[in-house]
Amino acid sequence: MSELFGDFGDLDRLIVDLGQAGPKVEALTRAVVAKTGHDTVAFGQELAPVDTGNLKSTIGVDIIDDGSGFEAGPTAEYGADVEYGTKAHVIRPRNKKALFWPGAEHPVAQVNHPGTAPQPYMRPAFEKATADLDDIVAQVGIKALEP
């Protein structure tokens, strides 16, 4: 039969290599996901606007248990407001009858806030962390097939 179709040795070896590649691919993929998550955090901390430093200090990453993905971002409650900006809104006191702050002329019942412009830091951080992902995935494939 080999006279008719040629030598199947290379194809047989490829089939064996692909069968053995699964665990390697999983391990390499977990490493890539973790590195990408940590890079996203590092870039996010570089790009985050700093007033008190609280926003920057709360940026972290949670890797999904099976290593297939991650969630990165700040735990500061205003993190999304900085990233996406806010619309104009009214600020009212929560626990008092009036608002007052240092420098204000007198207490007021409410403040008409004009909103804030977006200052993206996590989206650009993720884009920077994943910029070379196509090349990295190709490298994972090559490494997975190495003996």
N, C-alpha and C positions, 0 to 999 in steps of 0.2 A: 504494500500500500504506500510506503514512503517513497517508492519510485514514482508513483503517480502524483503525489501531492507535495513531495519534498520533506525536509526535516522539520518536525514540530518541536524540537528541543527548546528553541527560544520562546515559542509560544507557551509551552508547558512551564518553563521557568517563570515567565511573566505571570501566569495564572497562580503559581505558588507564591510569588512575591506579593501579588495583590492580596492574596488571602492572608498573608502575614502582616500586611501593612496596616490593617485596621487598628490594632492597639497603638502602633506608632503614631498614626494619624490622630487618634484621640488624645494622646499625651502631648503631641506637638500643638494641637489645636488649643488645648487647655492652657499651655504656656503662652501662646499668641494672644488668647483672650485676656489672660491676666496681665500681660505686658501692655496691651492696648488700654485696658482699664486704668492701670497705674500711670501710663503716659497721659491719658485724658485728664486725670487728676492733676498731674504736674503742670500740664499746659493750662488747665483751668485756673490753677493758683497763680500762674504767671500773668494771665490775662484779666483776672478779676479786678475790678476797680477797688481801691483801698481807701477807706475812710478811717475806720477803727481797726481794721484787720480781721474782724469777726467773720465776715463772709468768706474770705480766703481761707481762714483756719478751719472752717467747717466743711470744706470740700473733701469728699472721700469717695471710696468705691466699695461696692458689695459685689463679689463674684458669685454667680449662681452656683449652687452646690455641685452640679455635675460639670461645671467649668465651661458650659456652652455659651455663656454671655455674662454681662455685667450691667450694673446700674451705677452711674457716677453723677455726683452733683453735691450741692451744699445742703446741710441740714438747717441752715439759717432760714427762718420762716419767710424772709423777704427775698430769697435767692431768685425765685421766678420773676418777681417784680423788677429786679435789676436786669435780668436776662431779656425779658420781653417788654419792659416798660409798663407804665400804668396810664389809664385814661384819667381825664379830669374827674375828681370826686370830692365829696364833702366829708370833712373830718369832724366828728362830734365827740364830746367827752363820753367815756364809758362809765366811769365811777364817780365823777364830780358833776357839778352844774355848769362849769365853764372850763375853757382851755386857757392856759397861761404858760408862757415859756420865758426864759431870760431874754430881755431885749424887747418884749412885747409892751405896748403902751398900756394895755388894760386887758383883763380877762374877756374872752369872747365865747359865744354859745356854739359857734361852728367856724370852720375855715374852709374856704373853697380852694382846694388844691388843684393846680393846673395840670397835674399828671407829670410823669417823667418819661424821658426818651429811653428807648431800649439801649442797654450796654451789653451786648452779647459777649459771653466769655466761655460758657460751656459748649455751645454749638461749634464755635471756631476751634475750641480745644479738641473736640471729638473729630472734626474734619482733619485737623493737623495729625492727630494720633492714628488716623486710618488712611492717610494719604498714600502710603506705600503698601496697603493691604493686598492688592492684587499680586504684587511681587512676593510678598510674604507667603501668601497661600500657595503660589507656585513652588516656592522653596520647601514648604511643608510636603507637597507632593513628591518632590525630588528626594528629600530626606527620608520620607516614608518608604521609598523603594530601594534605599541603599541597604546592602547586606549588613 
